[in-house]
Amino acid sequence: SLNIAKAIQLFAAKCEQSICTDSEGSQVVSAPTPAQLRNISAINILYNFCSMITKMQLMKDFVVQQASKL
């Protein structure tokens, strides 16, 4: 459990480090820049990762609830 928490923290930190915050990453004038596309990709990865963790937590809670009925 502690290893899982550390892995999640490391993953989030790596995603945060990959985000571009300079003008190339934030300027909205025309088509997305490569930095903006990387930012979009990182955010999508984090969103999907968070969704999977939430689903796993819900599944765990359901299994525990069902097991308590036995």
CHARMM internal coordinates of N, CA and C (Angstrom, degrees):
IC EDIT
DIST 1 N 1 CA 1.4445
DIST 1 CA 1 C 1.5310
ANGL 1 N 1 CA 1 C 111.16
DIST 1 C 2 N 1.3249
ANGL 1 CA 1 C 2 N 116.02
DIHE 1 N 1 CA 1 C 2 N -42.95
DIST 2 N 2 CA 1.4650
ANGL 1 C 2 N 2 CA 120.21
DIHE 1 CA 1 C 2 N 2 CA 177.82
DIST 2 CA 2 C 1.5286
ANGL 2 N 2 CA 2 C 110.36
DIHE 1 C 2 N 2 CA 2 C -66.54
DIST 2 C 3 N 1.3374
ANGL 2 CA 2 C 3 N 116.71
DIHE 2 N 2 CA 2 C 3 N -38.11
DIST 3 N 3 CA 1.4654
ANGL 2 C 3 N 3 CA 120.38
DIHE 2 CA 2 C 3 N 3 CA 177.85
DIST 3 CA 3 C 1.5252
ANGL 3 N 3 CA 3 C 111.16
DIHE 2 C 3 N 3 CA 3 C -64.71
DIST 3 C 4 N 1.3235
ANGL 3 CA 3 C 4 N 116.49
DIHE 3 N 3 CA 3 C 4 N -37.02
DIST 4 N 4 CA 1.4623
ANGL 3 C 4 N 4 CA 120.47
DIHE 3 CA 3 C 4 N 4 CA 178.65
DIST 4 CA 4 C 1.5270
ANGL 4 N 4 CA 4 C 109.84
DIHE 3 C 4 N 4 CA 4 C -65.12
DIST 4 C 5 N 1.3118
ANGL 4 CA 4 C 5 N 116.75
DIHE 4 N 4 CA 4 C 5 N -44.77
DIST 5 N 5 CA 1.4701
ANGL 4 C 5 N 5 CA 120.70
DIHE 4 CA 4 C 5 N 5 CA 179.26
DIST 5 CA 5 C 1.5221
ANGL 5 N 5 CA 5 C 110.78
DIHE 4 C 5 N 5 CA 5 C -61.43
DIST 5 C 6 N 1.3221
ANGL 5 CA 5 C 6 N 116.89
DIHE 5 N 5 CA 5 C 6 N -42.47
DIST 6 N 6 CA 1.4686
ANGL 5 C 6 N 6 CA 120.40
DIHE 5 CA 5 C 6 N 6 CA 178.74
DIST 6 CA 6 C 1.5238
ANGL 6 N 6 CA 6 C 111.09
DIHE 5 C 6 N 6 CA 6 C -64.60
DIST 6 C 7 N 1.3323
ANGL 6 CA 6 C 7 N 116.59
DIHE 6 N 6 CA 6 C 7 N -40.15
DIST 7 N 7 CA 1.4662
ANGL 6 C 7 N 7 CA 120.46
DIHE 6 CA 6 C 7 N 7 CA 179.47
DIST 7 CA 7 C 1.5246
ANGL 7 N 7 CA 7 C 110.66
DIHE 6 C 7 N 7 CA 7 C -64.27
DIST 7 C 8 N 1.3266
ANGL 7 CA 7 C 8 N 116.79
DIHE 7 N 7 CA 7 C 8 N -41.27
DIST 8 N 8 CA 1.4667
ANGL 7 C 8 N 8 CA 120.70
DIHE 7 CA 7 C 8 N 8 CA 178.64
DIST 8 CA 8 C 1.5248
ANGL 8 N 8 CA 8 C 110.40
DIHE 7 C 8 N 8 CA 8 C -64.88
DIST 8 C 9 N 1.3280
ANGL 8 CA 8 C 9 N 117.06
DIHE 8 N 8 CA 8 C 9 N -43.20
DIST 9 N 9 CA 1.4685
ANGL 8 C 9 N 9 CA 120.65
DIHE 8 CA 8 C 9 N 9 CA 178.35
DIST 9 CA 9 C 1.5248
ANGL 9 N 9 CA 9 C 111.02
DIHE 8 C 9 N 9 CA 9 C -62.35
DIST 9 C 10 N 1.3237
ANGL 9 CA 9 C 10 N 117.15
DIHE 9 N 9 CA 9 C 10 N -41.60
DIST 10 N 10 CA 1.4621
ANGL 9 C 10 N 10 CA 121.06
DIHE 9 CA 9 C 10 N 10 CA 179.08
DIST 10 CA 10 C 1.5229
ANGL 10 N 10 CA 10 C 110.62
DIHE 9 C 10 N 10 CA 10 C -64.61
DIST 10 C 11 N 1.3304
ANGL 10 CA 10 C 11 N 116.51
DIHE 10 N 10 CA 10 C 11 N -43.57
DIST 11 N 11 CA 1.4577
ANGL 10 C 11 N 11 CA 121.11
DIHE 10 CA 10 C 11 N 11 CA 179.07
DIST 11 CA 11 C 1.5308
ANGL 11 N 11 CA 11 C 110.57
DIHE 10 C 11 N 11 CA 11 C -60.71
DIST 11 C 12 N 1.3240
ANGL 11 CA 11 C 12 N 116.73
DIHE 11 N 11 CA 11 C 12 N -45.60
DIST 12 N 12 CA 1.4694
ANGL 11 C 12 N 12 CA 120.84
DIHE 11 CA 11 C 12 N 12 CA 179.41
DIST 12 CA 12 C 1.5255
ANGL 12 N 12 CA 12 C 111.09
DIHE 11 C 12 N 12 CA 12 C -63.67
DIST 12 C 13 N 1.3256
ANGL 12 CA 12 C 13 N 117.01
DIHE 12 N 12 CA 12 C 13 N -40.40
DIST 13 N 13 CA 1.4685
ANGL 12 C 13 N 13 CA 120.69
DIHE 12 CA 12 C 13 N 13 CA 179.08
DIST 13 CA 13 C 1.5234
ANGL 13 N 13 CA 13 C 110.96
DIHE 12 C 13 N 13 CA 13 C -64.43
DIST 13 C 14 N 1.3276
ANGL 13 CA 13 C 14 N 116.97
DIHE 13 N 13 CA 13 C 14 N -42.04
DIST 14 N 14 CA 1.4718
ANGL 13 C 14 N 14 CA 120.36
DIHE 13 CA 13 C 14 N 14 CA 178.97
DIST 14 CA 14 C 1.5255
ANGL 14 N 14 CA 14 C 110.56
DIHE 13 C 14 N 14 CA 14 C -63.91
DIST 14 C 15 N 1.3209
ANGL 14 CA 14 C 15 N 117.02
DIHE 14 N 14 CA 14 C 15 N -40.89
DIST 15 N 15 CA 1.4666
ANGL 14 C 15 N 15 CA 119.90
DIHE 14 CA 14 C 15 N 15 CA 177.37
DIST 15 CA 15 C 1.5223
ANGL 15 N 15 CA 15 C 110.56
DIHE 14 C 15 N 15 CA 15 C -63.78
DIST 15 C 16 N 1.3245
ANGL 15 CA 15 C 16 N 116.19
DIHE 15 N 15 CA 15 C 16 N -42.65
DIST 16 N 16 CA 1.4675
ANGL 15 C 16 N 16 CA 120.26
DIHE 15 CA 15 C 16 N 16 CA 179.39
DIST 16 CA 16 C 1.5244
ANGL 16 N 16 CA 16 C 110.87
DIHE 15 C 16 N 16 CA 16 C -62.47
DIST 16 C 17 N 1.3267
ANGL 16 CA 16 C 17 N 117.26
DIHE 16 N 16 CA 16 C 17 N -39.94
DIST 17 N 17 CA 1.4658
ANGL 16 C 17 N 17 CA 121.10
DIHE 16 CA 16 C 17 N 17 CA 179.26
DIST 17 CA 17 C 1.5200
ANGL 17 N 17 CA 17 C 111.74
DIHE 16 C 17 N 17 CA 17 C -65.78
DIST 17 C 18 N 1.3330
ANGL 17 CA 17 C 18 N 117.13
DIHE 17 N 17 CA 17 C 18 N -27.88
DIST 18 N 18 CA 1.4598
ANGL 17 C 18 N 18 CA 120.12
DIHE 17 CA 17 C 18 N 18 CA -176.83
DIST 18 CA 18 C 1.5275
ANGL 18 N 18 CA 18 C 112.79
DIHE 17 C 18 N 18 CA 18 C -81.92
DIST 18 C 19 N 1.3301
ANGL 18 CA 18 C 19 N 117.80
DIHE 18 N 18 CA 18 C 19 N -11.55
DIST 19 N 19 CA 1.4646
ANGL 18 C 19 N 19 CA 121.26
DIHE 18 CA 18 C 19 N 19 CA -178.66
DIST 19 CA 19 C 1.5302
ANGL 19 N 19 CA 19 C 109.99
DIHE 18 C 19 N 19 CA 19 C -72.90
DIST 19 C 20 N 1.3212
ANGL 19 CA 19 C 20 N 115.07
DIHE 19 N 19 CA 19 C 20 N 131.77
DIST 20 N 20 CA 1.4637
ANGL 19 C 20 N 20 CA 121.82
DIHE 19 CA 19 C 20 N 20 CA 178.11
DIST 20 CA 20 C 1.5284
ANGL 20 N 20 CA 20 C 108.29
DIHE 19 C 20 N 20 CA 20 C -91.77
DIST 20 C 21 N 1.3332
ANGL 20 CA 20 C 21 N 116.53
DIHE 20 N 20 CA 20 C 21 N 123.57
DIST 21 N 21 CA 1.4687
ANGL 20 C 21 N 21 CA 120.15
DIHE 20 CA 20 C 21 N 21 CA -177.92
DIST 21 CA 21 C 1.5277
ANGL 21 N 21 CA 21 C 113.21
DIHE 20 C 21 N 21 CA 21 C -113.75
DIST 21 C 22 N 1.3211
ANGL 21 CA 21 C 22 N 117.71
DIHE 21 N 21 CA 21 C 22 N 2.12
DIST 22 N 22 CA 1.4663
ANGL 21 C 22 N 22 CA 119.06
DIHE 21 CA 21 C 22 N 22 CA 179.29
DIST 22 CA 22 C 1.5269
ANGL 22 N 22 CA 22 C 110.03
DIHE 21 C 22 N 22 CA 22 C -78.97
DIST 22 C 23 N 1.3150
ANGL 22 CA 22 C 23 N 117.06
DIHE 22 N 22 CA 22 C 23 N -172.47
DIST 23 N 23 CA 1.4647
ANGL 22 C 23 N 23 CA 120.94
DIHE 22 CA 22 C 23 N 23 CA -175.76
DIST 23 CA 23 C 1.5229
ANGL 23 N 23 CA 23 C 112.18
DIHE 22 C 23 N 23 CA 23 C -61.94
DIST 23 C 24 N 1.3336
ANGL 23 CA 23 C 24 N 117.58
DIHE 23 N 23 CA 23 C 24 N -32.13
DIST 24 N 24 CA 1.4677
ANGL 23 C 24 N 24 CA 119.95
DIHE 23 CA 23 C 24 N 24 CA 179.46
DIST 24 CA 24 C 1.5266
ANGL 24 N 24 CA 24 C 110.96
DIHE 23 C 24 N 24 CA 24 C -65.11
DIST 24 C 25 N 1.3129
ANGL 24 CA 24 C 25 N 115.75
DIHE 24 N 24 CA 24 C 25 N -31.99
DIST 25 N 25 CA 1.4552
ANGL 24 C 25 N 25 CA 119.75
DIHE 24 CA 24 C 25 N 25 CA -178.39
DIST 25 CA 25 C 1.5112
ANGL 25 N 25 CA 25 C 114.37
DIHE 24 C 25 N 25 CA 25 C -86.16
DIST 25 C 26 N 1.3290
ANGL 25 CA 25 C 26 N 117.07
DIHE 25 N 25 CA 25 C 26 N -18.51
DIST 26 N 26 CA 1.4655
ANGL 25 C 26 N 26 CA 118.83
DIHE 25 CA 25 C 26 N 26 CA -174.15
DIST 26 CA 26 C 1.5237
ANGL 26 N 26 CA 26 C 114.79
DIHE 25 C 26 N 26 CA 26 C -117.92
DIST 26 C 27 N 1.3090
ANGL 26 CA 26 C 27 N 117.70
DIHE 26 N 26 CA 26 C 27 N -14.60
DIST 27 N 27 CA 1.4628
ANGL 26 C 27 N 27 CA 120.65
DIHE 26 CA 26 C 27 N 27 CA -177.67
DIST 27 CA 27 C 1.5292
ANGL 27 N 27 CA 27 C 110.15
DIHE 26 C 27 N 27 CA 27 C -73.50
DIST 27 C 28 N 1.3294
ANGL 27 CA 27 C 28 N 116.27
DIHE 27 N 27 CA 27 C 28 N 127.05
DIST 28 N 28 CA 1.4595
ANGL 27 C 28 N 28 CA 121.22
DIHE 27 CA 27 C 28 N 28 CA 179.98
DIST 28 CA 28 C 1.5236
ANGL 28 N 28 CA 28 C 107.97
DIHE 27 C 28 N 28 CA 28 C -115.66
DIST 28 C 29 N 1.3317
ANGL 28 CA 28 C 29 N 115.68
DIHE 28 N 28 CA 28 C 29 N 97.26
DIST 29 N 29 CA 1.4573
ANGL 28 C 29 N 29 CA 120.22
DIHE 28 CA 28 C 29 N 29 CA -178.77
DIST 29 CA 29 C 1.5227
ANGL 29 N 29 CA 29 C 110.47
DIHE 28 C 29 N 29 CA 29 C -125.78
DIST 29 C 30 N 1.3088
ANGL 29 CA 29 C 30 N 116.51
DIHE 29 N 29 CA 29 C 30 N -45.92
DIST 30 N 30 CA 1.4617
ANGL 29 C 30 N 30 CA 120.06
DIHE 29 CA 29 C 30 N 30 CA -178.11
DIST 30 CA 30 C 1.5243
ANGL 30 N 30 CA 30 C 108.57
DIHE 29 C 30 N 30 CA 30 C -138.97
DIST 30 C 31 N 1.3148
ANGL 30 CA 30 C 31 N 115.74
DIHE 30 N 30 CA 30 C 31 N -138.68
DIST 31 N 31 CA 1.4676
ANGL 30 C 31 N 31 CA 120.45
DIHE 30 CA 30 C 31 N 31 CA -179.75
DIST 31 CA 31 C 1.5291
ANGL 31 N 31 CA 31 C 109.97
DIHE 30 C 31 N 31 CA 31 C -62.30
DIST 31 C 32 N 1.3289
ANGL 31 CA 31 C 32 N 116.93
DIHE 31 N 31 CA 31 C 32 N 151.51
DIST 32 N 32 CA 1.4744
ANGL 31 C 32 N 32 CA 119.60
DIHE 31 CA 31 C 32 N 32 CA 179.92
DIST 32 CA 32 C 1.5277
ANGL 32 N 32 CA 32 C 111.85
DIHE 31 C 32 N 32 CA 32 C -59.65
DIST 32 C 33 N 1.3206
ANGL 32 CA 32 C 33 N 115.15
DIHE 32 N 32 CA 32 C 33 N 140.03
DIST 33 N 33 CA 1.4666
ANGL 32 C 33 N 33 CA 121.29
DIHE 32 CA 32 C 33 N 33 CA 176.95
DIST 33 CA 33 C 1.5266
ANGL 33 N 33 CA 33 C 108.70
DIHE 32 C 33 N 33 CA 33 C -80.68
DIST 33 C 34 N 1.3338
ANGL 33 CA 33 C 34 N 117.68
DIHE 33 N 33 CA 33 C 34 N 164.96
DIST 34 N 34 CA 1.4710
ANGL 33 C 34 N 34 CA 119.50
DIHE 33 CA 33 C 34 N 34 CA 175.59
DIST 34 CA 34 C 1.5328
ANGL 34 N 34 CA 34 C 112.42
DIHE 33 C 34 N 34 CA 34 C -55.89
DIST 34 C 35 N 1.3256
ANGL 34 CA 34 C 35 N 117.18
DIHE 34 N 34 CA 34 C 35 N -37.30
DIST 35 N 35 CA 1.4692
ANGL 34 C 35 N 35 CA 120.30
DIHE 34 CA 34 C 35 N 35 CA 178.64
DIST 35 CA 35 C 1.5273
ANGL 35 N 35 CA 35 C 110.62
DIHE 34 C 35 N 35 CA 35 C -64.96
DIST 35 C 36 N 1.3153
ANGL 35 CA 35 C 36 N 116.92
DIHE 35 N 35 CA 35 C 36 N -41.15
DIST 36 N 36 CA 1.4615
ANGL 35 C 36 N 36 CA 120.04
DIHE 35 CA 35 C 36 N 36 CA 178.48
DIST 36 CA 36 C 1.5236
ANGL 36 N 36 CA 36 C 111.18
DIHE 35 C 36 N 36 CA 36 C -65.98
DIST 36 C 37 N 1.3183
ANGL 36 CA 36 C 37 N 116.98
DIHE 36 N 36 CA 36 C 37 N -38.13
DIST 37 N 37 CA 1.4627
ANGL 36 C 37 N 37 CA 120.39
DIHE 36 CA 36 C 37 N 37 CA 177.65
DIST 37 CA 37 C 1.5251
ANGL 37 N 37 CA 37 C 111.04
DIHE 36 C 37 N 37 CA 37 C -64.79
DIST 37 C 38 N 1.3415
ANGL 37 CA 37 C 38 N 116.73
DIHE 37 N 37 CA 37 C 38 N -38.08
DIST 38 N 38 CA 1.4750
ANGL 37 C 38 N 38 CA 120.00
DIHE 37 CA 37 C 38 N 38 CA 175.66
DIST 38 CA 38 C 1.5227
ANGL 38 N 38 CA 38 C 110.41
DIHE 37 C 38 N 38 CA 38 C -65.01
DIST 38 C 39 N 1.3294
ANGL 38 CA 38 C 39 N 116.26
DIHE 38 N 38 CA 38 C 39 N -41.71
DIST 39 N 39 CA 1.4665
ANGL 38 C 39 N 39 CA 119.98
DIHE 38 CA 38 C 39 N 39 CA 177.80
DIST 39 CA 39 C 1.5283
ANGL 39 N 39 CA 39 C 111.04
DIHE 38 C 39 N 39 CA 39 C -60.55
DIST 39 C 40 N 1.3121
ANGL 39 CA 39 C 40 N 116.13
DIHE 39 N 39 CA 39 C 40 N -44.87
DIST 40 N 40 CA 1.4670
ANGL 39 C 40 N 40 CA 120.86
DIHE 39 CA 39 C 40 N 40 CA 178.56
DIST 40 CA 40 C 1.5216
ANGL 40 N 40 CA 40 C 110.08
DIHE 39 C 40 N 40 CA 40 C -60.19
DIST 40 C 41 N 1.3103
ANGL 40 CA 40 C 41 N 116.22
DIHE 40 N 40 CA 40 C 41 N -44.16
DIST 41 N 41 CA 1.4618
ANGL 40 C 41 N 41 CA 120.55
DIHE 40 CA 40 C 41 N 41 CA 179.35
DIST 41 CA 41 C 1.5258
ANGL 41 N 41 CA 41 C 111.29
DIHE 40 C 41 N 41 CA 41 C -61.92
DIST 41 C 42 N 1.3218
ANGL 41 CA 41 C 42 N 117.15
DIHE 41 N 41 CA 41 C 42 N -44.51
DIST 42 N 42 CA 1.4694
ANGL 41 C 42 N 42 CA 120.95
DIHE 41 CA 41 C 42 N 42 CA 179.86
DIST 42 CA 42 C 1.5258
ANGL 42 N 42 CA 42 C 110.82
DIHE 41 C 42 N 42 CA 42 C -62.92
DIST 42 C 43 N 1.3126
ANGL 42 CA 42 C 43 N 117.34
DIHE 42 N 42 CA 42 C 43 N -42.13
DIST 43 N 43 CA 1.4675
ANGL 42 C 43 N 43 CA 120.82
DIHE 42 CA 42 C 43 N 43 CA 179.37
DIST 43 CA 43 C 1.5254
ANGL 43 N 43 CA 43 C 110.57
DIHE 42 C 43 N 43 CA 43 C -65.60
DIST 43 C 44 N 1.3268
ANGL 43 CA 43 C 44 N 117.26
DIHE 43 N 43 CA 43 C 44 N -41.85
DIST 44 N 44 CA 1.4650
ANGL 43 C 44 N 44 CA 120.05
DIHE 43 CA 43 C 44 N 44 CA 177.96
DIST 44 CA 44 C 1.5259
ANGL 44 N 44 CA 44 C 111.40
DIHE 43 C 44 N 44 CA 44 C -63.04
DIST 44 C 45 N 1.3267
ANGL 44 CA 44 C 45 N 116.68
DIHE 44 N 44 CA 44 C 45 N -40.57
DIST 45 N 45 CA 1.4669
ANGL 44 C 45 N 45 CA 120.52
DIHE 44 CA 44 C 45 N 45 CA 177.70
DIST 45 CA 45 C 1.5254
ANGL 45 N 45 CA 45 C 110.27
DIHE 44 C 45 N 45 CA 45 C -62.33
DIST 45 C 46 N 1.3343
ANGL 45 CA 45 C 46 N 117.15
DIHE 45 N 45 CA 45 C 46 N -46.12
DIST 46 N 46 CA 1.4669
ANGL 45 C 46 N 46 CA 120.66
DIHE 45 CA 45 C 46 N 46 CA 178.86
DIST 46 CA 46 C 1.5263
ANGL 46 N 46 CA 46 C 111.68
DIHE 45 C 46 N 46 CA 46 C -62.66
DIST 46 C 47 N 1.3178
ANGL 46 CA 46 C 47 N 117.05
DIHE 46 N 46 CA 46 C 47 N -40.53
DIST 47 N 47 CA 1.4641
ANGL 46 C 47 N 47 CA 120.65
DIHE 46 CA 46 C 47 N 47 CA 179.03
DIST 47 CA 47 C 1.5271
ANGL 47 N 47 CA 47 C 110.46
DIHE 46 C 47 N 47 CA 47 C -62.73
DIST 47 C 48 N 1.3206
ANGL 47 CA 47 C 48 N 116.67
DIHE 47 N 47 CA 47 C 48 N -47.61
DIST 48 N 48 CA 1.4671
ANGL 47 C 48 N 48 CA 120.41
DIHE 47 CA 47 C 48 N 48 CA 179.82
DIST 48 CA 48 C 1.5188
ANGL 48 N 48 CA 48 C 111.11
DIHE 47 C 48 N 48 CA 48 C -63.95
DIST 48 C 49 N 1.3150
ANGL 48 CA 48 C 49 N 117.09
DIHE 48 N 48 CA 48 C 49 N -40.14
DIST 49 N 49 CA 1.4609
ANGL 48 C 49 N 49 CA 121.70
DIHE 48 CA 48 C 49 N 49 CA 178.60
DIST 49 CA 49 C 1.5280
ANGL 49 N 49 CA 49 C 109.99
DIHE 48 C 49 N 49 CA 49 C -62.13
DIST 49 C 50 N 1.3188
ANGL 49 CA 49 C 50 N 116.40
DIHE 49 N 49 CA 49 C 50 N -45.87
DIST 50 N 50 CA 1.4650
ANGL 49 C 50 N 50 CA 121.26
DIHE 49 CA 49 C 50 N 50 CA 179.01
DIST 50 CA 50 C 1.5286
ANGL 50 N 50 CA 50 C 110.61
DIHE 49 C 50 N 50 CA 50 C -62.70
DIST 50 C 51 N 1.3161
ANGL 50 CA 50 C 51 N 116.86
DIHE 50 N 50 CA 50 C 51 N -41.36
DIST 51 N 51 CA 1.4660
ANGL 50 C 51 N 51 CA 120.74
DIHE 50 CA 50 C 51 N 51 CA 178.30
DIST 51 CA 51 C 1.5203
ANGL 51 N 51 CA 51 C 111.22
DIHE 50 C 51 N 51 CA 51 C -61.41
DIST 51 C 52 N 1.3284
ANGL 51 CA 51 C 52 N 116.79
DIHE 51 N 51 CA 51 C 52 N -42.44
DIST 52 N 52 CA 1.4659
ANGL 51 C 52 N 52 CA 120.37
DIHE 51 CA 51 C 52 N 52 CA 179.43
DIST 52 CA 52 C 1.5204
ANGL 52 N 52 CA 52 C 111.27
DIHE 51 C 52 N 52 CA 52 C -65.41
DIST 52 C 53 N 1.3191
ANGL 52 CA 52 C 53 N 117.35
DIHE 52 N 52 CA 52 C 53 N -41.19
DIST 53 N 53 CA 1.4662
ANGL 52 C 53 N 53 CA 120.63
DIHE 52 CA 52 C 53 N 53 CA 179.02
DIST 53 CA 53 C 1.5291
ANGL 53 N 53 CA 53 C 109.90
DIHE 52 C 53 N 53 CA 53 C -63.66
DIST 53 C 54 N 1.3273
ANGL 53 CA 53 C 54 N 116.73
DIHE 53 N 53 CA 53 C 54 N -42.04
DIST 54 N 54 CA 1.4628
ANGL 53 C 54 N 54 CA 120.69
DIHE 53 CA 53 C 54 N 54 CA 178.48
DIST 54 CA 54 C 1.5228
ANGL 54 N 54 CA 54 C 110.76
DIHE 53 C 54 N 54 CA 54 C -61.92
DIST 54 C 55 N 1.3339
ANGL 54 CA 54 C 55 N 117.30
DIHE 54 N 54 CA 54 C 55 N -44.12
DIST 55 N 55 CA 1.4670
ANGL 54 C 55 N 55 CA 121.02
DIHE 54 CA 54 C 55 N 55 CA 178.65
DIST 55 CA 55 C 1.5233
ANGL 55 N 55 CA 55 C 111.03
DIHE 54 C 55 N 55 CA 55 C -62.97
DIST 55 C 56 N 1.3196
ANGL 55 CA 55 C 56 N 117.00
DIHE 55 N 55 CA 55 C 56 N -41.87
DIST 56 N 56 CA 1.4631
ANGL 55 C 56 N 56 CA 120.10
DIHE 55 CA 55 C 56 N 56 CA 179.22
DIST 56 CA 56 C 1.5216
ANGL 56 N 56 CA 56 C 110.53
DIHE 55 C 56 N 56 CA 56 C -64.09
DIST 56 C 57 N 1.3211
ANGL 56 CA 56 C 57 N 117.95
DIHE 56 N 56 CA 56 C 57 N -39.58
DIST 57 N 57 CA 1.4668
ANGL 56 C 57 N 57 CA 121.20
DIHE 56 CA 56 C 57 N 57 CA 178.33
DIST 57 CA 57 C 1.5233
ANGL 57 N 57 CA 57 C 110.40
DIHE 56 C 57 N 57 CA 57 C -64.26
DIST 57 C 58 N 1.3324
ANGL 57 CA 57 C 58 N 116.81
DIHE 57 N 57 CA 57 C 58 N -42.51
DIST 58 N 58 CA 1.4627
ANGL 57 C 58 N 58 CA 120.36
DIHE 57 CA 57 C 58 N 58 CA 178.16
DIST 58 CA 58 C 1.5231
ANGL 58 N 58 CA 58 C 111.07
DIHE 57 C 58 N 58 CA 58 C -63.61
DIST 58 C 59 N 1.3369
ANGL 58 CA 58 C 59 N 116.77
DIHE 58 N 58 CA 58 C 59 N -41.40
DIST 59 N 59 CA 1.4652
ANGL 58 C 59 N 59 CA 120.52
DIHE 58 CA 58 C 59 N 59 CA 177.81
DIST 59 CA 59 C 1.5196
ANGL 59 N 59 CA 59 C 110.84
DIHE 58 C 59 N 59 CA 59 C -63.37
DIST 59 C 60 N 1.3187
ANGL 59 CA 59 C 60 N 117.08
DIHE 59 N 59 CA 59 C 60 N -42.37
DIST 60 N 60 CA 1.4664
ANGL 59 C 60 N 60 CA 121.45
DIHE 59 CA 59 C 60 N 60 CA 178.70
DIST 60 CA 60 C 1.5215
ANGL 60 N 60 CA 60 C 110.00
DIHE 59 C 60 N 60 CA 60 C -61.35
DIST 60 C 61 N 1.3249
ANGL 60 CA 60 C 61 N 116.40
DIHE 60 N 60 CA 60 C 61 N -46.54
DIST 61 N 61 CA 1.4604
ANGL 60 C 61 N 61 CA 120.61
DIHE 60 CA 60 C 61 N 61 CA 179.38
DIST 61 CA 61 C 1.5277
ANGL 61 N 61 CA 61 C 111.08
DIHE 60 C 61 N 61 CA 61 C -60.61
DIST 61 C 62 N 1.3305
ANGL 61 CA 61 C 62 N 117.05
DIHE 61 N 61 CA 61 C 62 N -40.41
DIST 62 N 62 CA 1.4617
ANGL 61 C 62 N 62 CA 121.50
DIHE 61 CA 61 C 62 N 62 CA 179.12
DIST 62 CA 62 C 1.5222
ANGL 62 N 62 CA 62 C 110.84
DIHE 61 C 62 N 62 CA 62 C -64.39
DIST 62 C 63 N 1.3240
ANGL 62 CA 62 C 63 N 117.01
DIHE 62 N 62 CA 62 C 63 N -44.80
DIST 63 N 63 CA 1.4637
ANGL 62 C 63 N 63 CA 121.03
DIHE 62 CA 62 C 63 N 63 CA 179.84
DIST 63 CA 63 C 1.5249
ANGL 63 N 63 CA 63 C 110.42
DIHE 62 C 63 N 63 CA 63 C -62.67
DIST 63 C 64 N 1.3155
ANGL 63 CA 63 C 64 N 117.18
DIHE 63 N 63 CA 63 C 64 N -43.20
DIST 64 N 64 CA 1.4702
ANGL 63 C 64 N 64 CA 120.73
DIHE 63 CA 63 C 64 N 64 CA 178.54
DIST 64 CA 64 C 1.5243
ANGL 64 N 64 CA 64 C 109.91
DIHE 63 C 64 N 64 CA 64 C -62.19
DIST 64 C 65 N 1.3248
ANGL 64 CA 64 C 65 N 116.25
DIHE 64 N 64 CA 64 C 65 N -42.38
DIST 65 N 65 CA 1.4636
ANGL 64 C 65 N 65 CA 120.59
DIHE 64 CA 64 C 65 N 65 CA 179.54
DIST 65 CA 65 C 1.5292
ANGL 65 N 65 CA 65 C 110.74
DIHE 64 C 65 N 65 CA 65 C -63.29
DIST 65 C 66 N 1.3328
ANGL 65 CA 65 C 66 N 116.98
DIHE 65 N 65 CA 65 C 66 N -44.19
DIST 66 N 66 CA 1.4613
ANGL 65 C 66 N 66 CA 120.57
DIHE 65 CA 65 C 66 N 66 CA -179.91
DIST 66 CA 66 C 1.5261
ANGL 66 N 66 CA 66 C 111.33
DIHE 65 C 66 N 66 CA 66 C -66.96
DIST 66 C 67 N 1.3168
ANGL 66 CA 66 C 67 N 116.56
DIHE 66 N 66 CA 66 C 67 N -37.72
DIST 67 N 67 CA 1.4633
ANGL 66 C 67 N 67 CA 120.44
DIHE 66 CA 66 C 67 N 67 CA 179.79
DIST 67 CA 67 C 1.5221
ANGL 67 N 67 CA 67 C 111.03
DIHE 66 C 67 N 67 CA 67 C -66.44
DIST 67 C 68 N 1.3207
ANGL 67 CA 67 C 68 N 116.70
DIHE 67 N 67 CA 67 C 68 N -32.85
DIST 68 N 68 CA 1.4680
ANGL 67 C 68 N 68 CA 119.45
DIHE 67 CA 67 C 68 N 68 CA -179.93
DIST 68 CA 68 C 1.5254
ANGL 68 N 68 CA 68 C 111.66
DIHE 67 C 68 N 68 CA 68 C -70.68
DIST 68 C 69 N 1.3278
ANGL 68 CA 68 C 69 N 117.46
DIHE 68 N 68 CA 68 C 69 N -18.35
DIST 69 N 69 CA 1.4653
ANGL 68 C 69 N 69 CA 121.69
DIHE 68 CA 68 C 69 N 69 CA 178.80
DIST 69 CA 69 C 1.5251
ANGL 69 N 69 CA 69 C 112.02
DIHE 68 C 69 N 69 CA 69 C -82.04
DIST 69 C 70 N 1.3250
ANGL 69 CA 69 C 70 N 116.96
DIHE 69 N 69 CA 69 C 70 N -14.12
DIST 70 N 70 CA 1.4692
ANGL 69 C 70 N 70 CA 119.98
DIHE 69 CA 69 C 70 N 70 CA -177.36
DIST 70 CA 70 C 1.4921
ANGL 70 N 70 CA 70 C 112.71
DIHE 69 C 70 N 70 CA 70 C -75.34
END
COOR INIT
IC SEED 1 N 1 CA 1 C
IC BUILD
